C-alpha cells in the first residue's frame, strides 16, 4: 500500500506502484506511471508522458516530463522514461521528447544534483552524476558512469562516452570520447580518467592500452581517423579499445581538441 498525502494533487488515472510515499503538494498528472518504492517530495511536478521505475527519489521543486523547449514541438504525446534507483534533487527539470514515439531516457542509479536540466530526446546511461546547475541540451547521448562537475553545459547532439569526466564550468559542442577527463575553455583533452576506471575495475594493463590509444589520437601527427587505424593496428584488442574506436568512428560533430 502506498502512502499518498490527501494534500497531494494526484490524478486518479495515474498509475502508482506499491510502497510509494507521495508528500503534500506534489502534483502528478493523468498519463504517469510510477514504480514501486518511489518517494516524491513536496512541490514536485510529474507530468504527462513520464514513466518511472522503482526506488526513485524525487526532491522538492523537480519537474519531470516538462514540455520540450523545442520549436519543432507540436503537442505530440511523447515520453520521458526513467529507470530504477535514481536520485533527482531539488529543482531538476527533465523534458520529455519532441515527437510521438520518441523518448527522453534516464537509466538506473543516476544522481542528478540541484538545478540540473536534461532537455528533450537526450539519453543518459547508468551510474552518472550531473553536478549542480549542469545543463544538457537536446538530442545528446551520455554513456555509463559519466561525471559532470558543476555548471557544465553540453550543447545539442553531442555525445559523452562511458566513464568520462567533464570538469566544472566546461561548455562543449563536440563529442567527448570514453574513459577521459575533459575541461577548460575551450574544452580540451585532460588525460585518461584513471579514477573512474579503477572504480569500475578496468584492468591496469587495459588502462595502459587506453592511454596509448589516446596518445595516438591526441598527440599524434595524423588525422583523427588515421589515428583510429593506428589504434587497431598497434594497440592490443579489448572491449574498451573497441569502444573507443567505434565511438570515434561514429562521431558526426568531431571530438574535442588536443591539449
TAFEN-V137699 format. One record per pair of residues at least 24 apart in sequence whose ideal C-beta (glycine too) atoms are under 10 Angstrom apart, sorted by the first residue. I is the first residue (numbers start at 1). J is the second residue. D is the distance in whole Angstrom. If there is no record, write none. Layout:
BEGIN
i: (I;I)
j: (J;J)
d: (D;D)
END
This chain:
BEGIN
i: (2;2;2;2;3;4;4;5;5;7;8;8;8;9;10;10;10;11;11;13;14;14;14;15;16;16;17;17;17;17;18;19;19;20;20;20;21;22;22;23;23;25;26;26;26;27;28;28;29;31;31;31;32;32;32;33;33;33;34;34;34;35;35;35;36;37;37;38;38;38;38;39;40;40;41;41;41;43;43;44;44;44;45;46;46;47;47;47;47;48;48;48;48;48;49;49;49;49;49;49;49;49;49;49;49;50;50;50;50;50;50;50;51;51;51;51;51;51;51;51;52;52;52;52;52;52;52;52;53;53;53;53;53;53;53;53;53;54;54;54;54;55;55;55;55;55;55;55;56;56;56;56;56;56;56;56;56;56;57;57;57;57;57;58;58;58;58;58;58;58;58;59;59;59;59;59;59;59;59;60;60;60;60;61;61;61;61;61;61;61;62;62;62;62;62;62;62;62;62;62;63;63;63;63;63;63;63;64;64;64;64;64;64;64;64;64;65;65;65;65;65;65;66;66;66;66;66;66;66;66;66;67;67;67;67;68;68;68;68;68;68;68;68;68;68;68;69;69;69;69;69;69;69;69;70;70;70;70;70;70;70;70;70;70;71;72;72;72;72;73;73;73;73;74;74;74;75;76;76;76;77;78;78;78;78;78;79;79;79;80;80;80;80;80;81;81;81;81;82;82;82;82;82;83;83;83;83;83;83;83;84;84;84;85;85;85;85;86;86;86;86;86;86;87;87;87;87;88;88;88;88;88;88;89;89;89;89;89;89;90;90;90;91;91;91;91;91;92;92;92;92;92;93;93;93;93;94;94;94;94;94;94;95;95;95;95;95;95;96;96;97;97;97;97;98;98;102;104;104;104;105;105;106;106;107;107;107;108;109;109;110;110;110;111;112;112;113;113;113;114;115;115;116;116;116;117;118;118;119;119;120;121;121;122;122;122;122;123;124;125;125;125;126;127;127;127;127;127;128;128;128;129;130;130;131;131;131;132;133;133;134;134;134;135;136;137;140;141;141;142;142;143;143;143;143;143;143;144;144;145;145;145;145;145;145;145;146;146;146;146;147;147;147;147;149;152;152;152;155;156;157;157;158;158;158;158;158;158;159;159;159;159;159;159;160;161;161;161;161;161;161;162;162;162;162;162;162;162;162;163;163;163;163;163;163;163;163;163;163;163;164;164;164;165;165;165;165;166;166;170;172;172;172;173;173;173;174;174;174;174;174;174;174;175;175;175;175;175;175;175;175;175;176;176;176;177;177;177;177;177;177;177;177;177;177;177;177;177;177;178;178;178;178;178;178;178;179;179;179;179;179;179;179;179;179;179;180;180;180;180;180;180;180;180;182;182;182;183;184;184;184;186;186;187;187;188;188;188;188;188;189;189;189;189;189;189;189;189;189;190;190;190;191;191;197;202;202;202;203;203;205;205;206;206;206;206;206;207;208;208;209;209;209;209;209;209;209;209;210;210;210;210;210;210;211;212;212;213;213;213;213;213;214;217;217;217;217;218;218;218;218;218;219;219;220;224;224;224;224;224;224;225;225)
j: (34;36;37;38;39;28;40;40;42;42;40;42;44;45;34;40;46;46;48;48;46;48;50;51;40;52;52;53;54;55;54;54;55;52;54;56;57;46;58;58;60;60;58;60;62;63;64;65;65;65;77;79;64;65;80;79;81;82;58;64;82;82;83;84;84;84;85;82;84;85;86;87;64;88;88;89;90;90;91;88;90;92;93;80;82;80;94;95;96;77;78;79;80;96;76;77;78;79;80;81;95;96;97;103;104;79;80;81;82;94;96;104;79;80;81;82;83;96;103;105;80;81;82;83;84;86;88;106;81;82;83;84;85;86;106;107;108;83;84;85;108;83;84;85;86;87;108;109;82;83;84;85;86;87;88;106;108;110;85;86;87;88;89;82;86;87;88;89;90;92;112;87;88;89;90;91;92;112;114;89;90;91;114;89;90;91;92;93;114;115;88;89;90;91;92;93;94;112;114;116;88;91;92;93;94;95;117;88;92;93;94;95;96;104;106;118;93;94;95;96;97;104;93;94;95;96;104;117;118;119;120;95;96;98;120;95;96;97;98;99;102;104;119;120;121;138;93;95;98;117;119;120;137;138;95;97;98;99;119;120;121;138;139;156;98;98;99;120;138;97;98;99;120;98;99;100;100;100;101;102;101;102;103;104;120;121;103;104;105;104;105;106;118;120;105;106;107;123;106;107;108;110;124;107;108;109;110;124;125;126;108;109;126;109;110;126;127;110;111;112;124;126;128;111;112;113;129;112;113;114;116;118;130;113;114;115;116;130;132;114;115;116;115;116;117;132;133;116;117;118;130;134;117;118;119;135;118;119;120;122;124;136;119;120;121;122;136;138;120;121;121;122;138;139;138;139;139;136;138;139;141;142;130;142;142;143;144;144;144;145;142;144;146;147;136;148;148;149;150;150;150;151;148;150;152;153;142;154;154;156;156;156;157;154;156;157;158;159;160;160;161;162;162;162;163;196;199;200;160;162;163;165;154;166;166;167;168;168;168;169;166;168;170;171;160;173;175;175;250;166;176;176;177;178;179;243;247;178;200;178;179;193;196;197;199;200;176;178;193;196;181;193;195;196;183;182;183;187;253;253;252;253;251;252;253;254;255;256;247;250;251;252;253;255;247;243;244;246;247;248;255;193;196;197;200;240;243;244;247;192;193;195;196;197;199;200;202;210;240;243;192;193;196;190;193;195;196;190;256;256;253;256;257;253;254;256;251;252;253;254;255;256;257;247;248;250;251;252;253;254;255;256;247;255;256;210;213;214;217;218;224;243;244;245;247;248;251;255;256;210;240;243;244;246;247;248;206;207;210;211;213;214;240;243;244;247;210;211;214;217;218;244;255;256;255;256;257;256;256;257;259;256;257;256;257;218;256;257;258;259;214;217;218;219;255;256;257;258;259;218;256;259;218;259;240;238;239;240;238;240;236;238;236;238;239;240;241;240;235;236;234;235;236;237;238;240;241;244;235;238;240;241;243;244;235;236;241;240;241;244;245;248;244;244;248;255;258;255;256;257;258;259;258;259;258;248;249;251;254;255;258;249;251)
d: (9;9;9;9;10;9;9;10;9;9;8;8;9;9;10;9;9;10;9;10;8;10;9;9;9;10;9;9;7;10;9;9;10;10;10;9;10;9;10;10;9;9;8;9;10;9;10;10;8;9;8;9;9;7;10;10;10;10;9;10;9;9;9;7;10;9;9;10;9;10;10;10;9;10;10;10;8;9;10;9;9;10;9;9;10;8;10;10;8;8;10;9;9;8;10;7;6;5;6;9;10;5;8;8;9;7;5;8;7;8;7;10;6;7;5;7;10;10;8;10;8;8;5;8;9;8;9;9;8;6;5;4;8;8;10;10;7;9;5;7;9;9;5;4;8;10;9;9;6;8;7;7;5;8;7;9;10;10;9;8;5;7;9;9;8;9;5;9;10;8;10;8;6;5;5;8;8;9;8;9;5;8;10;9;5;4;8;9;9;9;5;7;7;7;5;7;8;8;10;10;10;8;8;5;7;9;10;7;8;8;5;9;9;10;9;10;10;7;8;5;10;8;6;7;5;7;10;9;10;9;9;7;7;10;9;5;6;7;5;9;10;8;7;4;8;7;9;6;10;9;7;7;10;8;8;9;5;9;8;5;8;6;9;10;9;5;8;9;10;9;5;8;8;8;8;9;10;4;8;8;9;5;7;8;8;8;4;7;9;5;8;8;9;9;5;7;9;10;5;8;9;9;9;5;4;8;8;9;10;7;5;7;9;5;9;9;10;5;8;7;9;9;10;5;7;9;10;5;9;10;8;10;10;5;5;8;8;9;9;5;8;10;5;8;9;10;9;5;7;8;8;10;5;8;9;10;5;8;9;9;9;9;5;4;8;8;10;8;7;9;5;9;9;9;8;9;10;10;9;10;10;10;10;9;9;10;7;10;10;10;9;10;9;9;10;10;9;10;8;10;9;9;8;10;9;10;9;10;9;8;10;10;9;9;9;10;10;9;9;9;10;7;10;10;9;10;9;9;9;10;10;9;10;10;9;10;7;9;10;10;8;9;10;9;9;9;10;9;10;10;9;9;10;6;10;9;9;9;9;9;10;9;6;9;8;6;9;9;10;9;9;8;9;7;8;10;9;10;9;9;7;7;9;9;6;10;10;10;7;8;7;9;8;9;10;7;8;10;5;9;9;10;9;10;9;9;7;10;9;10;6;9;4;6;8;6;8;10;9;10;10;6;8;8;5;8;7;10;10;10;10;6;10;7;9;9;8;10;5;5;6;5;8;7;8;9;5;8;6;7;5;7;9;7;6;10;9;8;8;9;10;9;6;10;5;6;9;6;8;8;8;5;6;10;6;10;10;8;5;9;9;8;7;8;7;10;9;10;7;10;9;9;10;9;10;6;10;10;10;9;9;8;7;5;7;9;6;5;7;5;7;8;5;9;9;6;7;6;6;10;10;7;9;8;9;9;10;6;8;9;8;9;8;5;9;5;8;9;10;10;10;5;6;9;6;7;6;10;8;9;6;7;9;7;10;9;9;9;6;6;8;10;8;8;7;8;8;9;9;8;5;7;7;8;9;6;10;8;8;6;10;8;10)
END
